[in-house]
Amino acid sequence: MEATSKYRSYKKGVSSPTNTAMHYCYACRKIYNSHTSGETKTSCRGCCPFPCNVSNSTLEHEKSRENCCLVGPVKKIGTKLFKLDNSNKNGNLIGCSSSSSFPSVIGFPSSLPTRYNKRAVLCGVSYTKRKFRLKGTINDTSNMRDLLIKNFQFPNECIRVLTEEEQNTKLIPTKQNILESLRWLVKDCEAGDSLVFYFSGHGLQQPDLKEDEIDGLDETLCPVDFIKEGMIVDNDINSTLVWPLKKGVTLHAIVDACHSGTILDLLHVYNYQRGIWEDNKPPCREPIRKHTSGGLAICLSACDDSQVAVDSAVFGGKGMNGVLTYLFTKTIREYPGGITYKGLLGKMHDEIKKINRSRYCNNRILQRIFHRKYIAQDPLLSSSEKFDVSTTIFTL
């Protein structure tokens, strides 16, 4: 795909940090905090946008340190971590004891009088005590919660929200809590259930040790404690969320993070430019399970596996917003009668093009920094089964 080669420059200068170090610019040796310029608040959220040149063992930066974090959109971490330990160091996962029960945590009673067929897990990770903190994830999570309740009639008590602002320690988006919540989401699912997993935060990549990725890289999500406990790998997300889906159950994952195109490891990826489904089957010799137990899993990702996702204040209003989350919720609200999956993708692609044509993108400094692209991400659709995106209405 064109997008695959178009953003390779973001992978240059990728380092291999230790278990306790984050990615940073080879020249600057640091991650910068937020900046403000004109009407758009911005900050660097990973390595700086300038690629680094490799010459023998010496790495020289193309620009000076002072220019490293000139104003631009906020990037969620768009790099690869090679040495973080992703082994499951946590205890057993919790879940519903029965189809009508919920874990005994604040805001979730141990049992409900009736069984609801809609459940959701919403994760917004801000990394508040880190230099690579994000400012738009709380807004994103709140936006998604309102959309589920008002537009798709999700019961409030069936939506579990994990952010660092929660007082209950079980609802902090740590690796263990996120995995526990994913297990809760799909436990005892039945035909007719509609499940939603939403994540807003950093996404990374690491080498594919099982050799089941076409590009040789696993996609990962970063919980708040990922430097210590490790990332959540796409293989684990697939086995936790996708495998248990029974016939008649539908799961939608909406992931606003870098490198999130195939974060659920689903077998089919929709090529929007060509208008066809493409196979994402693992190339390994030994068969590896990637399918459901009869249900349907659909994922809407912020960008291709090779791209970075963006938070920005360009939309107006208060604070920062993830581009995918903002455009997704905005489009759904604009079409209360329903919109097809293809129409939804088309609207988001068109909105990104409009932003890139705006006066922010015409700024010469921004053009030099971001290769004439202010928002360089293409929302991606993947699924466990092929379906007609032109006629199928998006619903949760």
C-alpha positions as CSV (number, residue, x, y, z in Angstrom):
1,M,0.0,0.0,0.0
2,E,1.1,3.5,-0.6
3,A,0.8,4.4,3.1
4,T,3.3,1.7,4.0
5,S,6.2,3.2,2.2
6,K,5.1,6.8,2.7
7,Y,5.9,6.9,6.4
8,R,9.0,4.8,6.6
9,S,11.0,7.9,7.6
10,Y,9.4,7.7,11.1
11,K,11.2,4.4,11.6
12,K,14.7,5.8,11.0
13,G,16.6,6.6,14.1
14,V,14.7,4.0,16.2
15,S,16.7,2.9,19.2
16,S,16.8,-0.2,21.3
17,P,16.4,1.0,24.8
18,T,16.8,-0.9,28.0
19,N,14.0,-2.2,30.1
20,T,13.9,1.2,32.0
21,A,14.4,3.6,29.1
22,M,12.0,5.2,26.7
23,H,12.6,6.1,23.1
24,Y,14.2,9.4,22.5
25,C,16.0,11.3,19.8
26,Y,19.5,10.2,19.1
27,A,20.8,13.7,19.1
28,C,18.6,15.3,21.7
29,R,18.7,12.3,24.2
30,K,15.3,13.5,25.6
31,I,11.6,13.7,25.0
32,Y,10.2,17.2,25.0
33,N,7.2,18.6,26.8
34,S,4.4,20.5,25.2
35,H,4.7,23.7,23.2
36,T,2.3,26.3,22.1
37,S,2.2,28.3,18.9
38,G,-0.5,30.5,17.6
39,E,-3.9,28.9,17.8
40,T,-2.7,25.2,17.9
41,K,-1.3,23.7,21.1
42,T,1.2,21.0,20.3
43,S,3.9,18.9,21.9
44,C,6.3,16.1,20.9
45,R,5.2,12.6,22.0
46,G,8.1,10.4,20.9
47,C,11.2,10.9,19.0
48,C,11.4,14.2,17.2
49,P,10.0,14.3,13.6
50,F,13.4,14.7,12.0
51,P,15.0,11.4,10.8
52,C,18.5,10.6,12.1
53,N,21.3,9.7,9.7
54,V,23.3,6.6,10.6
55,S,27.0,6.7,9.6
56,N,29.1,3.8,10.9
57,S,28.5,4.0,14.7
58,T,27.9,7.7,14.7
59,L,24.4,9.2,14.6
60,E,24.1,12.8,13.5
61,H,20.9,14.8,13.6
62,E,19.7,16.6,10.5
63,K,18.7,19.6,12.5
64,S,20.0,21.4,15.6
65,R,18.7,20.5,19.1
66,E,16.9,23.8,19.3
67,N,14.8,22.9,16.3
68,C,14.0,19.4,17.4
69,C,10.6,20.1,18.8
70,L,9.2,22.9,16.6
71,V,5.5,23.3,16.7
72,G,3.5,20.5,15.2
73,P,0.7,18.0,16.1
74,V,1.1,15.8,19.1
75,K,2.3,12.4,18.2
76,K,1.6,9.3,20.2
77,I,4.8,7.3,20.5
78,G,5.7,6.3,17.0
79,T,8.7,4.0,17.6
80,K,9.6,0.4,18.4
81,L,10.8,-0.9,21.7
82,F,12.9,-4.0,21.4
83,K,13.9,-4.9,24.9
84,L,10.8,-4.4,27.1
85,D,9.8,-7.6,28.8
86,N,6.2,-8.4,27.8
87,S,5.8,-11.5,29.9
88,N,2.7,-11.7,31.9
89,K,3.9,-10.8,35.4
90,N,0.4,-10.3,36.8
91,G,-2.0,-12.5,38.7
92,N,-5.2,-14.2,37.6
93,L,-7.7,-12.2,35.6
94,I,-11.1,-11.4,37.1
95,G,-14.4,-11.6,35.3
96,C,-18.1,-12.1,35.7
97,S,-19.0,-15.1,37.8
98,S,-22.1,-15.5,35.7
99,S,-23.7,-13.9,32.7
100,S,-25.6,-11.5,34.9
101,S,-22.7,-10.6,37.3
102,F,-20.0,-8.0,37.3
103,P,-16.8,-7.7,39.3
104,S,-17.1,-6.1,42.7
105,V,-15.3,-2.8,42.0
106,I,-16.4,0.7,42.5
107,G,-19.1,1.6,40.1
108,F,-19.7,-2.1,39.2
109,P,-22.1,-4.0,41.6
110,S,-21.4,-7.7,42.1
111,S,-24.7,-8.5,40.4
112,L,-27.4,-6.8,38.3
113,P,-31.1,-7.6,38.2
114,T,-31.1,-8.2,34.5
115,R,-28.5,-9.3,31.9
116,Y,-27.6,-6.6,29.4
117,N,-26.4,-7.5,25.9
118,K,-24.1,-4.4,25.6
119,R,-20.8,-4.0,27.5
120,A,-17.8,-1.8,26.9
121,V,-14.3,-1.2,28.2
122,L,-12.8,2.2,27.6
123,C,-9.2,2.9,28.4
124,G,-7.6,6.3,28.3
125,V,-3.9,6.3,29.3
126,S,-2.3,9.7,30.0
127,Y,1.1,8.7,31.5
128,T,0.7,11.7,33.7
129,K,4.0,11.3,35.6
130,R,6.1,10.8,32.5
131,K,7.6,13.2,30.1
132,F,5.8,11.4,27.2
133,R,2.4,12.2,28.8
134,L,-0.7,12.6,26.7
135,K,-3.2,15.3,27.2
136,G,-6.1,14.2,25.0
137,T,-6.9,10.7,26.3
138,I,-9.3,11.8,29.1
139,N,-11.2,13.9,26.6
140,D,-11.3,11.0,24.2
141,T,-12.6,8.5,26.8
142,S,-15.3,10.9,28.0
143,N,-16.3,11.5,24.4
144,M,-16.6,7.8,23.6
145,R,-18.6,7.1,26.8
146,D,-21.1,9.8,25.9
147,L,-21.4,8.4,22.4
148,L,-22.1,4.9,23.6
149,I,-24.8,6.0,26.0
150,K,-26.6,8.6,23.9
151,N,-26.2,7.1,20.4
152,F,-26.0,3.4,21.0
153,Q,-28.0,3.0,24.2
154,F,-25.3,1.4,26.3
155,P,-26.3,1.1,30.0
156,N,-24.0,3.3,32.1
157,E,-23.4,0.5,34.5
158,C,-22.1,-1.7,31.7
159,I,-19.3,0.6,30.7
160,R,-16.0,0.2,32.5
161,V,-13.7,3.2,32.2
162,L,-10.0,3.0,33.1
163,T,-8.1,6.2,33.5
164,E,-5.5,7.5,35.9
165,E,-8.1,9.8,37.4
166,E,-10.1,6.9,38.8
167,Q,-9.9,6.6,42.6
168,N,-10.4,2.8,42.6
169,T,-7.0,1.1,42.0
170,K,-8.8,-1.6,39.9
171,L,-9.7,1.0,37.4
172,I,-6.2,2.5,36.8
173,P,-5.1,1.4,33.3
174,T,-2.2,-0.8,34.4
175,K,-1.3,-3.9,32.3
176,Q,-3.0,-6.2,34.8
177,N,-6.2,-4.1,35.1
178,I,-6.6,-3.8,31.3
179,L,-6.2,-7.5,30.8
180,E,-8.6,-8.2,33.6
181,S,-11.1,-5.8,32.0
182,L,-10.7,-7.4,28.5
183,R,-11.5,-10.8,30.1
184,W,-14.5,-9.4,31.8
185,L,-15.7,-7.9,28.5
186,V,-16.0,-11.2,26.7
187,K,-16.7,-13.6,29.6
188,D,-20.0,-15.6,29.2
189,C,-20.8,-13.7,26.0
190,E,-24.0,-14.9,24.2
191,A,-25.5,-14.5,20.8
192,G,-26.9,-11.0,20.4
193,D,-24.2,-9.4,22.5
194,S,-22.5,-6.2,21.3
195,L,-19.1,-5.6,22.9
196,V,-16.8,-2.6,22.6
197,F,-13.2,-2.1,23.5
198,Y,-11.7,1.4,23.2
199,F,-8.1,2.4,23.8
200,S,-6.5,5.8,23.6
201,G,-2.8,6.0,24.4
202,H,0.6,5.1,23.1
203,G,1.2,2.2,20.7
204,L,4.5,0.6,19.8
205,Q,6.0,-2.2,17.8
206,Q,8.5,-5.0,18.6
207,P,10.1,-7.9,16.7
208,D,7.7,-10.7,15.9
209,L,9.3,-13.7,17.7
210,K,6.5,-16.1,16.6
211,E,7.0,-15.2,13.0
212,D,3.2,-14.7,12.5
213,E,3.4,-11.1,11.2
214,I,3.6,-10.2,7.5
215,D,5.9,-7.2,8.3
216,G,7.9,-9.1,11.0
217,L,6.7,-6.8,13.8
218,D,4.1,-7.2,16.5
219,E,1.9,-4.3,17.4
220,T,1.5,-3.4,21.1
221,L,-0.5,-1.2,23.4
222,C,1.2,0.6,26.3
223,P,-0.5,0.5,29.7
224,V,0.5,3.1,32.2
225,D,3.1,0.8,33.8
226,F,4.5,-0.6,30.5
227,I,8.1,0.3,31.2
228,K,8.0,-1.9,34.3
229,E,5.4,-4.5,33.4
230,G,5.8,-4.7,29.7
231,M,3.4,-3.9,26.8
232,I,0.3,-5.7,25.8
233,V,1.1,-7.6,22.5
234,D,-1.4,-8.1,19.7
235,N,-1.1,-11.9,20.1
236,D,-2.4,-11.6,23.6
237,I,-5.2,-9.2,22.6
238,N,-6.2,-11.6,19.9
239,S,-6.3,-14.6,22.3
240,T,-8.1,-12.6,25.0
241,L,-10.7,-10.7,23.0
242,V,-11.1,-12.5,19.7
243,W,-10.9,-16.3,20.5
244,P,-13.9,-16.3,23.0
245,L,-16.4,-14.6,20.7
246,K,-19.2,-17.1,20.2
247,K,-21.6,-17.2,17.2
248,G,-23.9,-14.2,17.2
249,V,-21.5,-12.0,19.3
250,T,-20.1,-8.9,17.7
251,L,-17.0,-7.1,19.1
252,H,-15.9,-3.6,17.9
253,A,-12.4,-2.4,18.9
254,I,-11.6,1.3,18.4
255,V,-7.9,1.9,18.9
256,D,-6.5,5.5,18.9
257,A,-2.8,4.7,19.0
258,C,0.3,4.5,16.8
259,H,1.0,1.4,14.8
260,S,-2.5,0.1,15.5
261,G,-3.6,-1.1,12.1
262,T,-3.6,-4.8,12.9
263,I,-3.6,-4.5,16.7
264,L,-6.2,-7.3,17.0
265,D,-4.4,-9.6,14.5
266,L,-7.6,-10.0,12.5
267,L,-7.4,-12.0,9.2
268,H,-8.8,-9.4,6.8
269,V,-7.7,-5.7,6.3
270,Y,-9.8,-3.4,4.2
271,N,-7.8,-1.4,1.6
272,Y,-9.8,1.8,1.4
273,Q,-7.9,3.1,-1.7
274,R,-8.5,0.0,-3.7
275,G,-11.9,-0.8,-2.2
276,I,-11.0,-4.5,-1.4
277,W,-10.3,-6.8,1.5
278,E,-6.8,-8.0,1.8
279,D,-5.6,-11.1,3.6
280,N,-3.6,-10.6,6.8
281,K,-3.1,-14.3,7.4
282,P,0.1,-15.2,9.4
283,P,3.0,-16.4,7.2
284,C,4.3,-18.9,9.7
285,R,4.6,-22.5,8.8
286,E,2.9,-23.8,11.9
287,P,-0.8,-22.9,12.1
288,I,-1.6,-20.2,14.7
289,R,-5.1,-19.5,15.7
290,K,-6.3,-16.0,14.9
291,H,-10.0,-16.5,14.4
292,T,-13.1,-16.3,16.7
293,S,-15.3,-19.1,18.0
294,G,-18.0,-18.1,15.5
295,G,-18.5,-14.4,16.4
296,L,-17.5,-11.3,14.5
297,A,-14.6,-9.0,15.5
298,I,-14.2,-5.6,13.8
299,C,-11.4,-3.1,14.5
300,L,-11.2,0.5,13.6
301,S,-7.6,1.7,14.0
302,A,-6.2,5.2,14.0
303,C,-3.6,4.4,11.4
304,D,-1.6,1.8,9.4
305,D,0.9,-0.3,11.3
306,S,3.7,1.8,9.8
307,Q,2.2,5.2,10.8
308,V,1.9,7.3,13.9
309,A,-1.4,8.6,15.4
310,V,-1.9,12.2,16.4
311,D,-3.5,14.3,19.1
312,S,-4.3,17.9,18.2
313,A,-6.1,21.0,19.4
314,V,-6.8,22.0,15.7
315,F,-10.5,21.0,16.1
316,G,-11.2,23.8,18.5
317,G,-13.0,23.5,21.8
318,K,-11.2,22.7,25.1
319,G,-8.0,20.7,25.3
320,M,-6.6,18.1,23.0
321,N,-8.3,15.3,21.1
322,G,-7.2,12.2,19.3
323,V,-7.7,12.6,15.6
324,L,-9.4,9.2,15.2
325,T,-11.6,9.6,18.2
326,Y,-12.7,13.1,17.4
327,L,-13.5,12.4,13.7
328,F,-15.2,9.1,14.5
329,T,-17.5,10.5,17.2
330,K,-18.2,13.6,15.1
331,T,-19.2,11.5,12.0
332,I,-21.5,9.2,14.0
333,R,-23.3,12.2,15.6
334,E,-23.7,13.8,12.2
335,Y,-25.5,10.7,10.8
336,P,-28.1,9.7,13.5
337,G,-29.9,7.6,10.9
338,G,-26.8,5.5,10.3
339,I,-23.8,5.5,8.0
340,T,-22.0,2.6,6.3
341,Y,-18.5,1.4,7.2
342,K,-17.3,2.7,3.9
343,G,-19.0,6.0,4.4
344,L,-17.5,6.3,7.9
345,L,-14.0,5.7,6.6
346,G,-14.5,8.1,3.7
347,K,-15.7,10.9,6.0
348,M,-12.7,10.5,8.2
349,H,-10.3,10.4,5.3
350,D,-11.9,13.5,3.8
351,E,-11.7,15.4,7.1
352,I,-8.0,14.7,7.5
353,K,-7.4,15.9,4.0
354,K,-9.3,19.2,4.8
355,I,-7.2,19.7,7.9
356,N,-4.0,19.1,5.9
357,R,-5.2,21.8,3.4
358,S,-5.9,24.3,6.1
359,R,-3.7,27.3,6.9
360,Y,-1.9,25.3,9.6
361,C,-0.5,22.9,7.0
362,N,0.4,25.7,4.6
363,N,2.9,27.0,7.1
364,R,6.4,26.4,5.6
365,I,7.9,25.3,8.9
366,L,5.3,22.6,9.3
367,Q,5.8,21.5,5.7
368,R,9.5,21.0,6.3
369,I,9.0,19.2,9.6
370,F,6.2,16.8,8.6
371,H,7.1,16.3,5.0
372,R,4.2,18.5,3.9
373,K,1.7,16.4,5.9
374,Y,0.2,17.9,9.1
375,I,-1.8,14.8,10.0
376,A,-0.1,11.7,8.4
377,Q,-2.4,8.9,9.4
378,D,-5.0,6.8,7.5
379,P,-7.8,5.2,9.6
380,L,-7.8,1.5,9.0
381,L,-10.6,-1.1,9.1
382,S,-9.9,-4.8,9.8
383,S,-12.2,-7.7,10.5
384,S,-12.3,-11.4,11.3
385,E,-14.7,-11.9,8.4
386,K,-15.2,-10.1,5.1
387,F,-18.4,-8.1,4.7
388,D,-19.8,-5.5,2.3
389,V,-18.6,-2.2,3.7
390,S,-20.7,-0.3,1.1
391,T,-24.0,-1.6,2.4
392,T,-23.4,-2.6,6.0
393,I,-24.5,0.1,8.5
394,F,-22.1,0.8,11.3
395,T,-23.7,0.1,14.7
396,L,-22.6,-0.8,18.2
